[in-house]
């Protein structure tokens, strides 16, 4: 019996379906983010994304042009998610609903669960700092919101608040990238860095 064209045992061929250009790009970015979080930057390739989606390599090139353009589009999408998370934290500060812990959780979750920590490391290593520009405005809004909420003397506010944001973001970034390994070495629980950041934040105001 001829075996030409037969599929390998246990592996079902994936049916390809027609997608609009917008659908193809959106699904590709979802797949790319999943691959980034699972395998790191090296796992985000056109071939890997095409295989994950059941698309041809050529079709994906048609939508993005190159692996570099796919990775850049992923950076923009993830930066947008991070700025949205920061904006949400700003809204809570402005409405006086947030304690220091709520604000810390909003920033830490964006870096950890949203993948922004991996993204920031990737951007720094690949010298694509221009993709961090949207974060600059969002962080500025966060500083202004905390500024208005704090009761410190006007002359002390900008420097103190910038220092607070610096400490919080550095803690969130470090915890997202190498936190699990460091905590294991030091015998600390998963919530330890967030607790430290929460205790430090009020000392700046």
N, C-alpha and C positions, 0 to 999 in steps of 0.2 A: 504493500500500500504506500502510495506517495505521501511524503510528509512535507512537501513544499507548501509554504504559506501557513503551516500549522502553528498555533501559539504554544508557548511553553506551558507545561502542566502547572496548574495552580495559579497562573497569571492571566487574568482577563484583559483583553485589549480595551483601552479607554476610548470611548466614543467621542469624537470631536464634534463640537457644536459651533454654530455660527454666533459670533458676538459682534456687537457694534464696536466702533473704535473706543468709545467711552467705557463700555463694559470691559473690553480687553485690557485697557490701561488700569482701570480700578482693580480688577481681579489680579493683574500682574503685580501691582503694588502690595496687595494683601498677601500674596504668595511670597514676594520678596521680603516683606517684614517678618513673616513666619520663618523663612530660611535664615534671616539675619539673627533672630533671637535663638534659633536652634543651633546654627552652625557658625555664626560669626560672619564678618564681612566677606571672607573667602567663599562662603556658601551662596552668596548672591550673584549668580551668573545667569546669563540668558538661557543657557541649556538647562540649568536646574529649574528655573521658573517655568520654562516651556514644558518640561517633563511633568512638573507638578500640576500644571493646568491642562495637560493633554493638547497643547498647541504645538505647532511646528516652530523650529528655531527661526526660520525665515519670517514667519508671521510676527513673532515677537520683535524681530529686528525692524519690521515695517512700522511698528508702533513706537519704538524707542530709538532705533538707529544703532545703538551700541550698548554694551554693558555699562559703560561709564554714564550714559544718559539715563539708563534705568536706575542706577545707584543714586544719581543726582536727584531724580524725581522722587525716589524713596526718601532721601534726606529732606526734601521740601515738605513732603507729606507728614513726616514724623515731627519736624519742627513746628508745623501747623498744629499738630496735636498737643505738643508741649506748650505752645503759646496759649492754646485754649484752656489747658489745665491751669496755667498761671493766671489767666483772666478770671477763671472761676474762683481762684483763691483771692484775687483782688476784690471780686464781688462780695465775698464773705467778709473780708476785712472792712469794706465800706459799709456793710449793713450791720456791723458790730455783732455778727453771729458767731464769729470764729474765736476760739481760744488759740494759744500758741500751738497746741498740738494739732488742731485742725489744719492750720496753715502749713505746718511741717509735713503732715500726711499728704496734703495736696501736692506739694513739691516733690516729696520722696516717691509718691506713686507715679508721677509723671516720668521720673528718671528710671524707675524700676519696672513697673508693670507695663508702662507705655513704650519701653525700649529706648528712651532718650539718653540713658547713660551709655549704652552701646553706641548710639548714634553720635554722641558728643566725642567719644573716644575715636570713632571712625573718622569724623570730620577733622579732628586734630591731627591724626596720623596721616591723613591723605591731603593735608594742606588745602582744604576747601572751606575756609572760615567764612566765606561769603554767605554760606547757608545758615549761619547763626545770626544773621542780621535781624530776622523777624523776632528773635528772642530779646534783642536789645530793647525794643519798644515795650514788649510785654513786661520785662523786668523793671523798666522805668515806671510803668503804671503801678506795679506792685510797690515800689519804693514810695511813690507819691501817696498811695493809699495808706501805707503804714505811717507815713509822715503825718498825715492828717489825723490818724487815730492816736498817735503817741502824744504824751503830754510833756515832752522834753522841751528845753529852751530852744527857740528857733535857730540859734547859731550852732547848736550841737546836732540838730536833726540829720542833715544830709549825710555827714560822715558816719554817724552812729548807725543809721538805717542801712547805708551801703555796706557797712561792716557786717551787720546782721544778715543781710541777703547773701553776702559772700560766704560767710560761715555755713549758712543753711544749704546753699547750692553745692558748695564743695563737699559737704557731708553727704548730700544726696547722690552726687556724682560718684564719689568714692564707694559708697555703699552699694550702688547699682552695679559697678564694674568689678570690684574685688571684695565687697563686703562679706559674702558667705565664707570665703577662704580665710579672711582675717578673723572673723568671729569664731570660726572653728579653732584656729590656732590659739586664740586668747580665751576660749571657753565662754564666750558671750552668747546670749540668746538673740534671735532674729530682730527683736524690737529695740535692742540696746542703743544703737546709734540714733534712732528717732527720739528716744528718751533724752539722750545727751543734748541733741539739737533743741528739743523743747525746753529744757532747763536753761540753756544758754540764751535763747532768743530774748526773753524779757530783760536780761541784764544790759541790753543795748539801749533800753528806753528809759 
